[in-house]
Amino acid sequence: MADRIVLHDYWRSSSACRVRIALNLLGLTCKVRHIDLVAGEQHSDDHLLANPQGLVPVLEIDGLRLTQSLAIIEYLDETRNAGFLPAAPAARARARALAHAIAMDIQPVCNLRVARHAASLGGAATMQGWMTHFIALGLEGFEGLLARGPALPFCQGDKPGLADLCLVPQLYNARRWGVDLAPYRHLRAVAERAEALPAFAAAHPDRVKPQA
């Protein structure tokens, strides 16, 4: 069907999780193609045809094949009037800055292929040490940005938006690697509100993990 939505997904990918949440918030159902990053399926000819970068997510929608999670979410925002970004330019800039602090500062350094390579070089670097160092460093900065802004239920307003879609999957990774979240009271409060929403809960990695 021409209107079918297809998500190329990996259950533990924070980038893919952002898009899962966005689709859930919009009430859009999709067919999921599971790409096992640990098994190297992202390097298959079929997936490279979908995304030459060999990454997830890829979203097939409206006759398009979209890559990069933030670009996908902004496309959904613009075409579905989702409200993932505020209308005012200054507020939009702040929302993007918060989202980018995670998606462009924390996540690329803690990408599986980056952390694996760092650990493979020998020396004192380990996957655990790498992840906990850079996740904690990034969350400290995010907490500071959030604390400097107005007190709001979510990162950028009265409802979840682009920054919340980035924050919640990142905290899943933080917990997975044993990062102490106690110092980050502002982002924890926001995340707790978001995680209680059905759209976020349904996108949680443990809920979408393929059955063996």
C-alpha positions in Angstrom: 0.0 0.0 0.0 1.3 3.5 -0.9 0.3 4.9 2.5 2.0 2.2 4.5 4.6 3.4 7.0 7.7 1.3 7.5 10.3 1.9 10.3 13.7 0.3 10.1 14.4 -0.1 13.7 16.8 -1.5 16.3 15.2 -2.0 19.7 18.1 -0.5 21.7 18.9 2.4 19.4 18.2 5.7 21.1 17.8 7.4 17.7 15.2 4.9 16.6 13.4 5.2 20.0 12.9 8.9 19.4 11.1 8.1 16.2 9.0 5.4 17.8 7.9 7.9 20.4 7.0 10.5 17.8 5.0 8.0 15.8 3.1 6.9 18.9 2.4 10.5 19.9 0.8 11.0 16.5 -1.1 7.8 16.6 0.6 6.5 13.5 1.1 2.7 13.1 3.9 1.2 11.1 5.4 -2.0 9.9 8.7 -2.6 11.7 11.8 -4.0 10.0 14.2 -5.1 12.8 17.8 -4.4 12.0 20.1 -6.2 14.5 23.1 -3.8 14.9 25.0 -6.3 17.1 24.7 -8.9 14.4 25.8 -6.5 11.8 22.6 -6.4 9.7 23.1 -2.7 9.1 25.8 -3.6 6.7 23.6 -5.8 4.5 23.0 -4.9 0.9 19.3 -4.4 1.6 19.8 -2.0 4.5 22.5 -0.1 2.7 20.1 0.4 -0.1 17.7 1.9 2.4 20.4 4.0 4.1 23.9 4.2 2.7 25.2 5.3 6.1 24.3 1.9 7.5 22.4 3.4 10.4 18.9 3.3 11.9 16.3 4.6 11.9 15.0 4.8 8.4 11.3 5.8 8.0 9.4 5.1 4.8 6.5 7.5 4.7 4.6 9.5 2.1 6.6 7.9 -0.7 9.9 9.0 0.9 12.7 7.2 2.6 13.9 9.4 5.4 17.0 9.1 7.6 18.4 10.8 10.7 16.1 10.8 13.6 15.9 14.6 14.2 15.2 15.2 10.5 12.5 12.5 10.6 10.8 14.1 13.6 10.9 17.6 12.2 9.4 16.2 9.0 6.6 14.6 11.0 6.2 17.9 12.9 5.9 19.9 9.7 3.6 17.5 7.8 1.3 16.4 10.7 1.1 19.6 12.8 2.6 17.7 15.7 3.7 20.5 17.8 7.1 18.9 18.6 8.7 22.4 18.3 7.3 25.7 19.7 6.0 28.3 17.3 8.1 31.2 18.6 11.7 31.4 17.0 13.4 31.9 20.4 11.6 28.9 22.0 12.3 26.8 18.9 16.0 27.6 19.2 16.0 26.6 22.9 14.1 23.4 22.1 16.6 22.5 19.4 19.6 23.3 21.6 18.3 20.9 24.3 17.7 18.2 21.7 21.0 18.7 20.1 22.8 18.6 23.4 21.8 14.9 23.5 21.5 13.9 19.8 24.6 15.7 18.6 26.8 15.7 21.7 26.1 12.6 23.8 24.7 10.1 21.4 27.4 10.2 18.6 30.2 9.7 21.1 28.3 6.8 22.7 27.3 5.2 19.5 27.9 1.5 19.6 30.5 1.6 16.8 32.4 4.5 18.3 32.5 3.0 21.8 33.5 -0.4 20.5 36.3 1.1 18.4 37.6 3.1 21.4 37.7 0.0 23.6 39.4 -2.0 20.9 42.4 0.3 20.8 43.7 -1.0 24.1 45.0 1.0 27.0 42.7 1.9 29.8 39.6 2.5 27.7 36.6 0.1 28.3 33.1 0.2 27.0 31.8 0.7 30.6 34.2 3.5 31.4 33.7 5.2 28.0 29.9 5.2 28.3 29.6 6.3 31.9 32.1 9.1 31.4 30.5 10.7 28.3 26.9 10.1 29.3 27.4 11.7 32.7 29.4 14.6 31.2 26.6 15.2 28.6 23.8 14.9 31.2 25.5 17.4 33.5 25.4 20.0 30.7 21.8 19.2 29.8 20.8 19.5 33.4 22.4 23.0 33.5 20.6 24.1 30.4 17.3 22.8 31.7 17.8 24.5 35.1 18.6 27.8 33.4 15.2 27.9 31.7 11.7 28.4 33.0 10.1 25.7 35.2 7.9 23.7 32.9 6.3 20.2 33.0 8.4 19.1 30.1 11.6 20.3 28.5 10.0 23.0 26.4 6.5 23.4 27.5 3.3 21.8 28.8 3.5 18.8 26.5 6.4 16.6 25.3 8.4 17.9 22.3 11.6 17.3 20.4 13.9 17.6 23.5 11.8 15.1 25.5 11.9 12.7 22.6 15.7 12.8 22.9 16.0 12.8 26.7 14.0 9.7 27.6 15.9 7.3 25.3 19.2 8.7 26.5 18.2 8.0 30.1 17.5 4.4 29.2 21.1 4.2 28.0 22.3 6.0 31.2 20.5 3.5 33.4 21.8 0.6 31.3 25.4 1.6 31.8 24.9 2.4 35.5 25.2 6.2 35.4 24.1 7.8 38.7 21.2 10.1 37.8 20.8 11.5 41.4 22.5 14.8 40.6 20.1 15.6 37.8 16.9 16.5 39.5 15.5 18.7 36.8 15.8 16.2 34.0 14.7 13.4 36.2 11.5 15.2 37.0 10.8 15.9 33.3 11.6 12.3 32.3 9.4 10.8 35.0 6.4 12.7 33.6 7.2 11.7 30.0 7.9 8.1 30.8 4.4 7.8 32.4 2.7 8.7 29.1 1.5 5.7 27.0 3.3 6.9 23.8 6.7 6.8 25.7 6.0 3.6 27.5 5.0 1.8 24.3 8.3 2.8 22.7 10.5 1.6 25.6 13.2 -0.8 24.3 12.0 -3.6 26.6 8.5 -3.3 25.0 9.7 -3.6 21.4 12.6 -6.0 21.8 12.1 -8.8 19.2 11.2 -12.1 20.7 13.8 -14.9 20.3 
